[in-house]
Amino acid sequence: MRKITCISIIAAAGLVAVQAADLVPVATGNNVDTLVAGRTDLALATGGATAFASTAISGYEADLAIDGILNEDANPWIPLDGNTTGTDYLAVDFNQAVSLEGLVISGRFPDRSAGTYTFQYTTDASPITADSHWTDLGSYSWQGGAVMPRTAFAFAAVANATGIRIVTKSAAGLGDNIQEFEAYPPITTPPSIVTQPQGATVMEGDIVSLTVSATGAQGFQWRKDGVDIAGATGSTYTILDAKLSDAGSYQAVATNSLGSATSSAAVLAVTPAPTYASYKDAVMADQPIHYYPLDETNGTVAADLGSQNSGGGTYTGGITLGRDSVTPGMGKAAFFDGLDGTFVDLGLFHPGNSVTLEAWVNMASDASATYKAIVARWDGSYEMDTTGTDVGNLVIHNDSNAFGLVQTAKPLVRGQWYHIVSVFANGVLTIYLNGEQGTSQEIGGVLQDLGLNTPDRVLIGATRTGIFGWRGLITQVTIYDKGLTPGQIRAHYRAALPSAGPELTIEKAVLVTWPSFPPGYVLQGAPGLEEPANWNPITNNITSEGGINKAAVPAASGNNFFRLVKP
């Protein structure tokens, strides 16, 4: 269910009018519209065009397609099972000779779009015949469990094309499913800006997206204060963590082979993020509905400092209180043993349409290799946890029971403290680890609420009936009835950092070395040689490099003499 996706371009041989290397993705998502804007869709919009397919592709009806996209209730264009030979195809006969310079393709279902798709064109007068000659443009390979996004390709113009087709080859024996396949002619005019980028005032640490749209654009270049921004070549320019130095005037230059157009200036202002005297002050400033520091040293009640406090939570099962927290200024933490039935029961409540979950966690080195819940609502509306590979997760169900899942950019390292925050607001899920944004997903709607008549209690450290328990430390669990902004989340994280960096400690040590071969010898040390000498094994800080073992023995250890013994 959780897979990593990638896009690659595979070169094709035997080209006549265009190089396969020219066939590379130039845009996805909304950028597709800018690439094809102002062009007629040759595949289906040209009068008299006819779609046809190989005999293995059944159920295709051209009249079900509207502007290259099947009606919602129609079958996918290419429902092929196990097409590993790459011989089945979907094609369009233009019924005339045209110039061809662009393609758009998209998938239909998750887990069914993986495969390789070879694009071909023909100049034959009758491309629909079985003996038509087709020339490769190149191949596009999509791998992964997500729906292939709308993806556009631009290439050197092909003259006198009478037809276009896509030949499919499944990567894993699955049926390839294509929803959209369109062909476009060359552009005929320079680009023209349609939608200007809009300026904004944001807080330090926020995410900023500047967007421009232009008809006929084949590429973009963003500029800040008149200077090109390296790598900013899409119709959207995003700053993931706004700095004060990002303030300035931004413009986008849209280009194609016939010219360019420059957008108006969008002025970005960045205000300093707030600073707080303590982590608690940072949390309370953003008005949580529930805030459980979990810093008790005894008792069974977890205090709730939020605005909707209804008596706090109940420590249940194997929880050890009063453990060291992230920093001394953050009080104490609670250790959860990870066994079924260990959790903090927060009772029955629902945050509303939106939710933000925030906590500090430290996973034990011997925690299970399965899902480990941090905060969860039993009816399945939300759960923040880690996977069997220790990646942070947010799972959401909206009011239509649509499922959403986002993950942290990096796994958690066991034995280290992490600030983990999950947000669902305005139909979008996002997750952060130590202020760094992970993946994001839009599912729409509002947070699911099955009502208080269902077993919908909220638990810290477990989910459902008290299973998938967390093993390790948890502290500072906070729940909000709104979505915190990236700037607020990063301000909270910074509030937990010490005002000064860690102190560096230097002590004298003796470096002891010996050959690593023959193996099996143990290093021992003693303070003196008076009989009987007190020899102790030295096992820490031993490394091996170039056939030599090395041990740095602190002078404070009291070892003045060393020997090697073989047990």
Backbone torsions as a table, in degrees:
resi	resn	phi	psi	omega
1	MET	NA	-31.5	-177.7
2	ARG	-112.9	106.0	-176.6
3	LYS	-128.7	157.8	175.5
4	ILE	-95.9	134.8	-179.0
5	THR	-106.6	153.0	176.7
6	CYS	-148.3	157.9	178.4
7	ILE	-121.2	136.0	174.4
8	SER	-141.5	156.5	177.6
9	ILE	-112.2	130.4	-178.9
10	ILE	-111.0	125.0	-176.4
11	ALA	-69.3	147.2	177.5
12	ALA	-116.5	152.5	-177.9
13	ALA	-103.1	172.6	173.4
14	GLY	73.9	33.4	-178.2
15	LEU	-84.4	150.2	-178.3
16	VAL	-111.0	-58.1	-171.6
17	ALA	-105.0	-8.5	-174.9
18	VAL	-149.5	145.2	179.7
19	GLN	-82.5	135.6	179.7
20	ALA	-61.8	-30.7	-179.5
21	ALA	-64.6	-19.8	178.7
22	ASP	-73.2	-16.5	-174.3
23	LEU	-88.6	91.2	179.6
24	VAL	-131.8	150.0	177.3
25	PRO	-61.1	131.9	178.5
26	VAL	-111.7	-15.4	-178.3
27	ALA	-164.5	150.0	171.9
28	THR	-134.0	165.1	177.1
29	GLY	61.4	-134.5	-177.3
30	ASN	-63.8	-24.5	-179.2
31	ASN	-65.0	-22.7	176.1
32	VAL	-57.2	-41.7	-176.5
33	ASP	-64.5	-33.1	178.6
34	THR	-71.4	-34.8	-179.4
35	LEU	-68.7	-36.5	-175.0
36	VAL	-101.9	-0.1	-177.4
37	ALA	-58.3	135.5	177.9
38	GLY	81.0	0.1	179.6
39	ARG	-106.1	148.2	176.5
40	THR	-81.7	135.0	177.3
41	ASP	-74.0	106.4	-177.5
42	LEU	-68.0	-31.1	-171.4
43	ALA	-64.9	-43.1	-173.8
44	LEU	-131.4	-18.6	-176.5
45	ALA	-87.9	-21.5	178.7
46	THR	-70.0	132.5	-178.4
47	GLY	-59.5	132.5	176.3
48	GLY	87.3	-3.0	179.1
49	ALA	-63.4	144.6	-177.7
50	THR	-128.1	127.2	176.0
51	ALA	-94.0	141.4	177.1
52	PHE	-149.8	170.0	-173.1
53	ALA	-149.1	167.6	174.0
54	SER	-67.9	162.8	-174.2
55	THR	-64.3	-22.4	-179.0
56	ALA	-73.9	-15.7	-179.9
57	ILE	-94.8	105.9	-177.4
58	SER	-105.8	157.8	173.1
59	GLY	84.4	3.9	179.4
60	TYR	-83.0	130.8	175.6
61	GLU	-130.2	120.9	-175.1
62	ALA	-61.1	-31.1	-176.4
63	ASP	-74.5	-4.6	175.6
64	LEU	-84.2	-10.7	-175.6
65	ALA	-95.2	139.0	176.7
66	ILE	-125.9	114.9	180.0
67	ASP	51.6	42.4	174.4
68	GLY	84.1	-0.5	-178.7
69	ILE	-123.7	131.0	-179.4
70	LEU	-66.7	150.0	171.5
71	ASN	-57.2	154.9	-174.1
72	GLU	-58.3	-35.3	-175.6
73	ASP	-92.9	0.9	-177.2
74	ALA	-81.0	163.3	174.7
75	ASN	-69.9	155.0	173.9
76	PRO	-62.8	155.2	-178.1
77	TRP	-60.5	-41.3	-171.9
78	ILE	-126.3	83.5	178.0
79	PRO	-91.7	79.0	-176.2
80	LEU	-110.2	134.6	176.8
81	ASP	-106.1	125.6	173.9
82	GLY	66.9	30.5	179.7
83	ASN	-81.9	80.5	-176.6
84	THR	-94.7	-3.3	-176.8
85	THR	-91.6	-18.2	-179.4
86	GLY	72.0	41.7	-178.4
87	THR	-116.1	-13.8	-178.3
88	ASP	-90.8	147.9	-171.4
89	TYR	-149.6	160.2	167.7
90	LEU	-120.6	133.5	-173.4
91	ALA	-136.1	161.5	175.8
92	VAL	-131.3	126.7	174.1
93	ASP	-93.8	116.5	-177.5
94	PHE	-73.4	-17.3	-177.2
95	ASN	60.9	24.5	175.6
96	GLN	-171.9	166.2	176.3
97	ALA	-91.7	127.5	-176.8
98	VAL	-133.6	165.4	169.0
99	SER	-91.9	141.4	-172.7
100	LEU	-128.1	130.8	-177.3
101	GLU	-146.0	5.1	-179.2
102	GLY	-158.3	149.1	177.5
103	LEU	-135.4	150.1	172.7
104	VAL	-132.9	136.0	179.2
105	ILE	-140.7	148.0	172.6
106	SER	-149.8	158.4	178.4
107	GLY	-90.7	-176.2	-178.0
108	ARG	-124.5	-42.5	-175.3
109	PHE	-126.4	146.4	170.3
110	PRO	-62.1	148.8	177.5
111	ASP	66.5	0.6	-179.7
112	ARG	-123.7	8.9	179.3
113	SER	-103.9	-6.4	-176.9
114	ALA	-67.3	130.5	178.9
115	GLY	161.0	-178.7	177.3
116	THR	-114.0	134.0	-176.1
117	TYR	-123.5	116.5	179.9
118	THR	-98.7	125.5	179.5
119	PHE	-93.3	136.9	-180.0
120	GLN	-138.4	155.4	173.4
121	TYR	-131.5	163.8	176.0
122	THR	-136.1	151.9	173.2
123	THR	-112.9	8.8	178.9
124	ASP	-65.4	148.7	-178.9
125	ALA	-66.1	-29.9	-178.8
126	SER	-129.2	81.4	-175.4
127	PRO	-67.6	-16.4	-175.9
128	ILE	-76.6	-10.4	-178.4
129	THR	-76.0	156.4	-174.7
130	ALA	-67.4	-27.4	-176.6
131	ASP	-99.0	20.1	177.9
132	SER	-63.9	148.2	179.5
133	HIS	-97.5	128.2	-177.7
134	TRP	-118.8	141.6	-179.0
135	THR	-115.7	133.2	-179.1
136	ASP	-69.7	137.2	165.9
137	LEU	-93.3	-36.2	-177.8
138	GLY	152.8	179.8	-176.5
139	SER	-128.1	149.0	179.8
140	TYR	-124.9	129.7	-177.9
141	SER	-118.8	126.8	176.5
142	TRP	-117.9	126.1	179.4
143	GLN	-124.2	142.2	173.8
144	GLY	131.4	178.7	-174.7
145	GLY	-97.5	7.4	-179.5
146	ALA	-102.1	161.6	174.6
147	VAL	-65.9	132.9	175.4
148	MET	-59.2	124.5	-179.1
149	PRO	-72.6	163.9	172.2
150	ARG	-59.9	123.2	-175.3
151	THR	-132.6	131.2	-176.9
152	ALA	-108.3	152.6	178.7
153	PHE	-133.7	137.3	173.8
154	ALA	-121.0	147.1	-177.5
155	PHE	-155.2	168.2	178.2
156	ALA	-58.5	140.1	-173.4
157	ALA	-60.0	138.4	173.8
158	VAL	-105.9	124.2	-178.4
159	ALA	-92.4	150.6	172.9
160	ASN	60.8	32.5	175.6
161	ALA	-74.6	132.5	178.0
162	THR	-107.0	-10.5	179.8
163	GLY	-163.6	159.5	178.7
164	ILE	-137.0	145.7	177.3
165	ARG	-149.1	160.7	176.1
166	ILE	-122.0	125.7	179.8
167	VAL	-103.5	129.2	-172.1
168	THR	-104.8	146.3	173.9
169	LYS	-143.5	114.1	-177.4
170	SER	-71.7	139.6	-179.1
171	ALA	-81.6	-25.8	-172.4
172	ALA	-135.5	26.8	180.0
173	GLY	74.4	9.8	178.8
174	LEU	-92.5	162.4	177.6
175	GLY	-77.9	126.3	174.8
176	ASP	-71.8	138.1	-179.6
177	ASN	-129.6	111.9	-179.0
178	ILE	-112.9	128.9	179.3
179	GLN	-97.1	-35.7	-172.1
180	GLU	-131.4	131.2	176.7
181	PHE	-146.9	109.6	-174.2
182	GLU	-131.6	152.7	178.3
183	ALA	-124.7	145.2	-175.1
184	TYR	-134.8	146.6	177.4
185	PRO	-81.3	176.1	177.1
186	PRO	-65.4	160.1	174.6
187	ILE	-74.5	157.0	-178.1
188	THR	-123.4	-7.0	-179.0
189	THR	-139.7	159.1	173.8
190	PRO	-62.4	162.8	179.1
191	PRO	-67.5	157.7	177.4
192	SER	-137.4	129.1	-179.7
193	ILE	-69.2	128.0	179.6
194	VAL	-103.4	-48.1	-179.9
195	THR	-121.6	122.7	-177.7
196	GLN	-82.0	146.2	173.9
197	PRO	-66.5	146.0	-176.6
198	GLN	-109.4	134.0	176.7
199	GLY	-74.3	172.4	-178.3
200	ALA	-163.1	162.1	170.1
201	THR	-113.2	119.9	-175.9
202	VAL	-125.7	167.1	177.5
203	MET	-94.2	146.4	175.1
204	GLU	-50.5	129.2	-178.0
205	GLY	97.4	-11.3	179.1
206	ASP	-74.8	166.2	174.2
207	ILE	-97.1	133.2	-177.9
208	VAL	-122.6	132.5	174.8
209	SER	-126.3	123.0	175.6
210	LEU	-108.2	128.8	-173.6
211	THR	-127.9	140.6	175.4
212	VAL	-132.2	150.9	172.1
213	SER	-131.2	146.7	-177.4
214	ALA	-149.9	139.6	174.3
215	THR	-76.3	140.1	175.3
216	GLY	72.1	11.3	-178.5
217	ALA	-78.8	134.5	173.6
218	GLN	-106.4	-12.0	179.0
219	GLY	-165.3	164.5	-179.8
220	PHE	-136.5	153.0	170.7
221	GLN	-139.9	120.5	178.6
222	TRP	-88.8	145.5	178.3
223	ARG	-127.8	144.5	173.0
224	LYS	-116.9	121.5	-178.7
225	ASP	51.5	39.6	175.7
226	GLY	83.9	-0.4	-177.4
227	VAL	-111.9	132.3	179.4
228	ASP	-57.7	138.9	175.9
229	ILE	-96.1	119.8	-177.1
230	ALA	-59.0	129.2	175.8
231	GLY	80.4	-4.4	-178.2
232	ALA	-90.6	79.7	-171.4
233	THR	-123.1	20.1	176.1
234	GLY	-108.0	174.1	178.4
235	SER	-72.5	-14.5	175.4
236	THR	-121.1	133.2	174.7
237	TYR	-114.1	122.8	-175.2
238	THR	-117.1	132.9	172.6
239	ILE	-108.2	114.3	-172.3
240	LEU	-78.8	-23.0	-177.7
241	ASP	-147.3	87.9	-172.1
242	ALA	-61.7	132.0	174.8
243	LYS	-109.1	161.4	177.4
244	LEU	-59.1	-31.8	-179.5
245	SER	-72.4	-11.4	178.7
246	ASP	-79.0	-10.7	178.1
247	ALA	-61.5	139.0	179.8
248	GLY	162.1	-167.7	-177.7
249	SER	-108.4	124.8	-175.0
250	TYR	-115.7	137.3	174.9
251	GLN	-135.4	154.1	175.7
252	ALA	-118.2	137.6	176.0
253	VAL	-109.2	116.4	176.8
254	ALA	-92.4	136.5	-177.0
255	THR	-133.0	153.5	164.0
256	ASN	-147.2	-174.8	-174.3
257	SER	-67.7	-11.9	-177.2
258	LEU	-106.4	-5.6	179.5
259	GLY	158.6	-161.0	-177.3
260	SER	-147.9	164.4	175.6
261	ALA	-145.0	137.8	-177.3
262	THR	-110.4	132.6	-179.0
263	SER	-73.1	168.0	170.0
264	SER	-71.2	166.7	-177.0
265	ALA	-82.1	135.6	173.0
266	ALA	-108.0	119.3	-176.2
267	VAL	-92.4	123.2	178.6
268	LEU	-107.1	124.3	174.8
269	ALA	-110.8	136.9	-178.9
270	VAL	-122.4	118.1	179.3
271	THR	-93.4	148.9	-179.8
272	PRO	-62.5	142.9	175.9
273	ALA	-71.7	150.6	178.5
274	PRO	-68.0	152.2	174.3
275	THR	-114.9	151.0	-174.7
276	TYR	-131.5	151.3	179.8
277	ALA	-72.1	-26.1	-178.5
278	SER	-152.5	166.0	177.1
279	TYR	-64.1	-40.3	178.4
280	LYS	-58.5	-42.0	179.0
281	ASP	-61.7	-38.8	179.7
282	ALA	-64.1	-44.2	-179.8
283	VAL	-64.8	-49.3	-175.6
284	MET	-65.7	-27.8	179.6
285	ALA	-63.5	-24.6	-178.5
286	ASP	-101.7	15.1	166.6
287	GLN	55.9	65.9	176.1
288	PRO	-70.0	149.4	174.3
289	ILE	-82.5	-26.9	175.6
290	HIS	-142.4	135.9	-178.3
291	TYR	-143.5	111.7	-177.3
292	TYR	-114.9	97.3	179.2
293	PRO	-63.7	-26.0	-177.5
294	LEU	56.5	38.4	-178.2
295	ASP	-106.7	17.8	176.2
296	GLU	-66.3	152.5	175.7
297	THR	-107.6	-9.0	176.6
298	ASN	-163.0	172.2	178.4
299	GLY	94.1	-177.1	-176.9
300	THR	-119.7	0.9	-176.6
301	VAL	-108.4	127.4	173.6
302	ALA	-93.0	113.2	-175.6
303	ALA	-62.5	143.7	178.0
304	ASP	-116.7	118.5	-178.3
305	LEU	-100.0	7.0	-177.4
306	GLY	-79.4	170.4	-175.9
307	SER	-70.2	-20.5	-179.9
308	GLN	-110.0	33.5	179.3
309	ASN	-56.7	126.6	178.8
310	SER	-123.8	30.4	177.0
311	GLY	116.5	-5.3	178.2
312	GLY	87.2	-177.2	179.6
313	GLY	-101.6	170.1	-178.5
314	THR	-116.8	119.8	175.2
315	TYR	-68.0	126.1	-175.8
316	THR	-133.0	132.9	176.4
317	GLY	84.3	-150.9	-172.2
318	GLY	-85.1	77.2	178.7
319	ILE	-118.5	128.9	177.5
320	THR	-105.7	122.1	-176.4
321	LEU	-92.1	166.1	172.5
322	GLY	76.4	21.1	178.3
323	ARG	-82.1	159.0	-179.5
324	ASP	-60.7	138.3	-178.7
325	SER	-96.7	-166.6	-177.1
326	VAL	-59.3	-49.3	174.8
327	THR	-138.1	159.1	178.2
328	PRO	-57.9	-31.5	-179.2
329	GLY	-70.7	-10.6	179.9
330	MET	-100.3	15.3	175.6
331	GLY	77.2	-135.3	-177.2
332	LYS	-118.2	174.6	179.4
333	ALA	-132.1	164.0	178.1
334	ALA	-110.1	137.5	177.2
335	PHE	-99.9	126.9	179.4
336	PHE	-104.7	132.5	-174.8
337	ASP	-81.7	-6.3	176.0
338	GLY	80.6	-0.1	-178.5
339	LEU	-83.4	155.1	176.3
340	ASP	-56.3	135.0	179.4
341	GLY	91.4	3.0	176.3
342	THR	-102.8	119.5	-178.4
343	PHE	-173.1	171.8	168.3
344	VAL	-107.9	118.0	-178.8
345	ASP	-86.5	114.9	-176.9
346	LEU	-94.9	-2.0	177.9
347	GLY	88.4	-164.8	-174.5
348	LEU	-102.4	113.2	173.2
349	PHE	-160.8	159.2	179.2
350	HIS	-134.0	134.4	-173.9
351	PRO	-74.8	-21.8	-177.3
352	GLY	119.8	-147.6	-175.3
353	ASN	-74.1	-26.5	-176.5
354	SER	-129.5	161.5	178.9
355	VAL	-153.5	144.2	166.7
356	THR	-126.7	130.3	178.3
357	LEU	-113.1	132.0	-175.5
358	GLU	-138.0	138.4	179.2
359	ALA	-162.0	160.6	167.9
360	TRP	-109.6	131.4	-176.7
361	VAL	-135.9	152.9	177.0
362	ASN	-141.5	105.3	-174.6
363	MET	-78.9	134.4	179.2
364	ALA	-68.0	149.9	-178.0
365	SER	-63.8	-25.8	-178.3
366	ASP	-104.8	22.6	177.1
367	ALA	-65.3	155.5	-175.9
368	SER	-67.3	155.9	176.8
369	ALA	-92.9	59.7	178.5
370	THR	-148.9	-171.2	178.3
371	TYR	-67.7	138.8	-177.7
372	LYS	-132.0	111.0	-172.7
373	ALA	-76.8	140.1	174.1
374	ILE	-104.4	-56.6	174.4
375	VAL	-139.4	131.7	-178.1
376	ALA	-148.6	144.0	172.3
377	ARG	-103.9	130.0	-164.5
378	TRP	-65.5	-22.8	-179.2
379	ASP	-80.7	3.0	176.6
380	GLY	86.2	6.4	-178.8
381	SER	-69.4	-33.6	175.6
382	TYR	-154.8	149.9	175.2
383	GLU	-155.2	126.9	171.4
384	MET	-108.0	124.4	-175.7
385	ASP	-151.6	-172.1	170.2
386	THR	-125.2	153.1	-178.2
387	THR	-85.1	-177.9	175.8
388	GLY	-65.0	-18.6	175.5
389	THR	-102.9	15.0	172.9
390	ASP	69.9	22.4	173.8
391	VAL	-85.4	138.4	179.0
392	GLY	-72.6	139.9	-176.2
393	ASN	-126.3	147.2	161.1
394	LEU	-126.9	125.5	176.9
395	VAL	-115.1	131.7	-177.9
396	ILE	-132.6	141.6	164.7
397	HIS	-117.1	130.7	178.9
398	ASN	-92.3	-174.1	-174.5
399	ASP	-69.9	-10.9	172.7
400	SER	-99.3	8.9	-177.6
401	ASN	65.0	19.9	172.3
402	ALA	-69.8	142.8	-173.8
403	PHE	-101.9	135.1	175.8
404	GLY	-129.1	146.4	-178.8
405	LEU	-145.5	127.3	172.9
406	VAL	-131.3	158.3	-174.6
407	GLN	-137.4	155.9	177.3
408	THR	-68.5	155.3	-178.0
409	ALA	-69.4	-23.9	-177.8
410	LYS	-135.6	153.7	173.3
411	PRO	-74.9	160.1	174.5
412	LEU	-79.2	138.9	174.6
413	VAL	-89.7	125.7	-177.5
414	ARG	-63.6	140.8	-179.6
415	GLY	87.9	1.9	178.8
416	GLN	-118.9	149.4	178.2
417	TRP	-80.9	140.3	177.8
418	TYR	-136.8	142.8	172.0
419	HIS	-96.8	115.4	-177.0
420	ILE	-121.7	130.4	-176.3
421	VAL	-134.8	134.1	178.8
422	SER	-124.6	138.3	-175.8
423	VAL	-130.1	135.0	166.7
424	PHE	-131.0	111.1	-178.9
425	ALA	-152.8	142.8	-179.7
426	ASN	55.5	33.3	176.0
427	GLY	79.1	7.4	-175.1
428	VAL	-119.3	133.3	175.0
429	LEU	-98.8	140.5	174.7
430	THR	-149.0	149.4	179.6
431	ILE	-134.7	147.8	-177.2
432	TYR	-132.5	144.2	174.5
433	LEU	-129.7	117.2	-175.3
434	ASN	51.0	41.7	177.2
435	GLY	81.9	-6.4	-179.5
436	GLU	-92.5	125.2	-178.5
437	GLN	-72.3	136.1	172.7
438	GLY	-93.7	-141.0	-179.0
439	THR	-79.3	165.2	179.2
440	SER	-137.7	147.4	-178.6
441	GLN	-146.6	139.1	177.2
442	GLU	-105.8	120.8	176.4
443	ILE	-118.2	-7.8	178.6
444	GLY	75.3	179.5	176.4
445	GLY	72.6	-165.4	177.8
446	VAL	-124.7	174.4	-175.0
447	LEU	-65.4	134.6	178.4
448	GLN	-62.2	141.3	176.4
449	ASP	-142.6	106.8	-179.9
450	LEU	-86.2	0.5	174.7
451	GLY	91.3	163.7	-177.3
452	LEU	-75.6	-5.5	177.7
453	ASN	-83.7	-3.4	175.0
454	THR	-105.8	160.2	179.8
455	PRO	-74.1	78.3	-171.1
456	ASP	-108.6	31.5	-179.6
457	ARG	-64.4	156.5	180.0
458	VAL	-103.5	133.7	-177.1
459	LEU	-124.2	143.1	168.2
460	ILE	-102.6	128.9	175.1
461	GLY	88.0	2.9	178.1
462	ALA	-164.7	174.2	178.3
463	THR	-140.0	166.3	176.7
464	ARG	55.4	-116.5	-177.3
465	THR	-91.2	18.9	-178.1
466	GLY	99.2	23.8	-178.7
467	ILE	-105.4	-178.8	-176.3
468	PHE	51.2	52.7	-173.1
469	GLY	-74.6	150.9	175.6
470	TRP	-82.2	133.6	173.4
471	ARG	-115.5	112.3	-176.3
472	GLY	143.7	-163.8	-175.7
473	LEU	-97.6	144.0	173.4
474	ILE	-137.8	140.9	175.3
475	THR	-153.7	162.9	172.7
476	GLN	56.3	51.8	178.0
477	VAL	-83.0	127.3	-174.8
478	THR	-134.3	140.5	179.1
479	ILE	-127.9	129.9	179.7
480	TYR	-118.4	152.1	177.9
481	ASP	-97.0	30.0	-178.8
482	LYS	-154.8	171.4	176.0
483	GLY	-92.7	120.4	172.8
484	LEU	-71.0	146.7	177.4
485	THR	-80.9	160.6	175.4
486	PRO	-56.0	-38.2	178.9
487	GLY	-63.1	-41.0	177.8
488	GLN	-65.1	-42.6	-178.9
489	ILE	-62.3	-43.9	-179.3
490	ARG	-70.4	-31.1	176.0
491	ALA	-65.6	-38.6	176.2
492	HIS	-62.1	-45.9	-178.7
493	TYR	-60.9	-44.2	-179.7
494	ARG	-65.2	-31.1	-179.8
495	ALA	-65.9	-22.1	179.7
496	ALA	-86.2	-15.5	-177.1
497	LEU	-75.5	141.9	177.4
498	PRO	-60.8	148.6	-179.9
499	SER	-65.2	-25.3	177.6
500	ALA	-122.0	153.8	179.2
501	GLY	-70.0	171.4	-179.9
502	PRO	-65.8	147.0	179.1
503	GLU	-80.8	141.4	178.4
504	LEU	-95.6	124.8	179.8
505	THR	-107.1	129.6	179.5
506	ILE	-119.9	130.7	176.3
507	GLU	-138.5	151.7	179.5
508	LYS	-69.9	146.9	178.7
509	ALA	-147.0	159.2	175.7
510	VAL	-105.7	128.4	177.4
511	LEU	-93.1	117.5	179.8
512	VAL	-108.6	129.8	-179.8
513	THR	-127.8	152.5	175.6
514	TRP	-161.9	154.6	-179.3
515	PRO	-61.9	139.9	178.5
516	SER	-79.2	-11.6	174.7
517	PHE	-124.0	132.4	3.8
518	PRO	-74.8	148.2	-176.8
519	PRO	-80.8	177.3	172.3
520	GLY	96.2	-1.6	-179.9
521	TYR	-88.5	145.9	-179.1
522	VAL	-113.7	132.7	177.8
523	LEU	-82.7	133.2	177.1
524	GLN	-127.6	152.3	178.0
525	GLY	-132.3	155.1	179.4
526	ALA	-147.1	149.6	179.4
527	PRO	-72.8	-25.6	-178.9
528	GLY	-159.7	176.6	-177.2
529	LEU	-109.5	8.5	178.3
530	GLU	-64.0	137.8	-179.9
531	GLU	-79.1	138.5	-4.6
532	PRO	-82.7	130.9	-179.9
533	ALA	-68.2	143.9	-178.9
534	ASN	-100.9	87.3	-178.1
535	TRP	-88.4	128.9	179.7
536	ASN	-122.2	138.3	178.4
537	PRO	-66.6	141.7	176.0
538	ILE	-113.5	112.2	-174.2
539	THR	-119.2	-12.4	-176.7
540	ASN	-89.1	154.6	172.5
541	ASN	59.8	33.2	177.2
542	ILE	-98.9	125.5	176.5
543	THR	-124.1	164.9	179.3
544	SER	-132.7	131.4	-179.6
545	GLU	-151.5	127.6	177.6
546	GLY	61.1	33.3	178.4
547	GLY	80.0	9.5	-179.3
548	ILE	-120.5	128.8	172.2
549	ASN	-84.7	141.7	-179.9
550	LYS	-132.8	139.0	176.7
551	ALA	-136.0	122.8	175.6
552	ALA	-93.2	109.2	-175.1
553	VAL	-104.4	114.1	-179.9
554	PRO	-57.0	140.3	178.4
555	ALA	-62.8	-29.1	-178.9
556	ALA	-69.8	-10.4	-179.7
557	SER	-69.9	-16.6	-179.9
558	GLY	84.9	0.6	179.8
559	ASN	-84.5	117.9	179.9
560	ASN	-110.6	-17.1	-178.8
561	PHE	-130.1	148.1	-175.3
562	PHE	-136.7	152.6	175.3
563	ARG	-152.8	160.5	174.3
564	LEU	-109.2	132.4	177.5
565	VAL	-131.4	151.7	176.8
566	LYS	-112.1	114.8	-176.3
567	PRO	-59.4	NA	NA
